[in-house]
């Protein structure tokens, strides 16, 4: 995973693909298993799941990223 800052890691499509492949090939996961992929990988429980812990699977906004992202989304929406 590529680090953006000391606390934030971006998950690449390749990282997700590896977890997805393991999810379908490994016998340790039964049908319907949901995995949360971030800095760590954890099984998400169907009921009473505590959610992400330790702040490892969140994104801390970096300076100057949010505004261009919103502008791009608005432009795409208006062109649709």
C-alpha positions as CSV (number, residue, x, y, z in Angstrom):
1,X,0.0,0.0,0.0
2,X,1.2,3.5,-0.8
3,X,1.6,5.9,2.1
4,X,0.2,9.4,1.7
5,X,1.3,10.6,5.1
6,X,2.5,8.9,8.3
7,X,-1.1,8.0,9.2
8,X,-2.9,7.5,5.9
9,X,-2.4,4.7,3.4
10,X,-4.1,4.4,0.0
11,X,-5.2,1.0,-1.0
12,X,-4.4,0.2,-4.6
13,X,-6.6,-1.8,-7.0
14,X,-3.9,-4.5,-6.9
15,X,-4.2,-4.7,-3.1
16,X,-8.0,-5.1,-3.3
17,X,-7.6,-7.7,-6.1
18,X,-5.3,-9.9,-4.0
19,X,-7.8,-9.8,-1.1
20,X,-10.7,-10.6,-3.4
21,X,-8.8,-13.6,-4.9
22,X,-8.0,-14.9,-1.4
23,X,-11.7,-14.4,-0.5
24,X,-12.9,-16.7,-3.3
25,X,-10.1,-19.2,-3.3
26,X,-9.4,-19.7,0.5
27,X,-11.4,-22.2,2.5
28,X,-11.2,-20.0,5.5
29,X,-14.0,-17.8,4.1
30,X,-17.6,-19.1,3.7
31,X,-20.1,-17.7,1.3
32,X,-21.3,-14.2,2.1
33,X,-18.1,-13.2,4.0
34,X,-17.4,-9.5,3.8
35,X,-13.9,-8.1,4.2
36,X,-12.9,-4.5,4.9
37,X,-9.8,-3.7,2.9
38,X,-7.7,-0.8,4.1
39,X,-4.3,-0.5,5.9
40,X,-5.5,-3.7,7.5
41,X,-7.9,-6.4,6.3
42,X,-10.7,-7.4,8.7
43,X,-13.8,-9.5,8.5
44,X,-17.0,-7.5,8.8
45,X,-19.6,-9.2,11.0
46,X,-23.3,-9.3,9.8
47,X,-24.6,-8.2,13.2
48,X,-23.2,-6.0,15.9
49,X,-20.0,-5.2,14.0
50,X,-18.0,-2.6,15.9
51,X,-16.8,-0.9,12.7
52,X,-13.3,0.1,11.9
53,X,-11.0,0.5,14.9
54,X,-7.9,2.5,15.5
55,X,-8.4,4.9,12.7
56,X,-6.4,2.7,10.3
57,X,-9.0,2.5,7.6
58,X,-9.9,6.2,7.2
59,X,-8.6,8.9,5.0
60,X,-7.2,12.1,6.5
61,X,-7.9,14.9,4.0
62,X,-4.7,16.3,2.5
63,X,-4.4,20.0,1.8
64,X,-5.7,20.8,-1.7
65,X,-7.3,17.5,-2.6
66,X,-10.9,17.9,-1.7
67,X,-11.7,21.0,-3.8
68,X,-10.4,19.6,-7.2
69,X,-12.2,16.3,-6.5
70,X,-15.6,18.1,-5.9
71,X,-15.0,20.3,-9.0
72,X,-14.4,17.2,-11.1
73,X,-17.5,15.4,-9.8
74,X,-19.6,18.5,-10.4
75,X,-18.2,18.8,-13.9
76,X,-19.0,15.1,-14.7
77,X,-22.5,15.5,-13.2
78,X,-23.2,18.5,-15.4
79,X,-21.9,16.8,-18.5
80,X,-24.1,13.7,-18.0
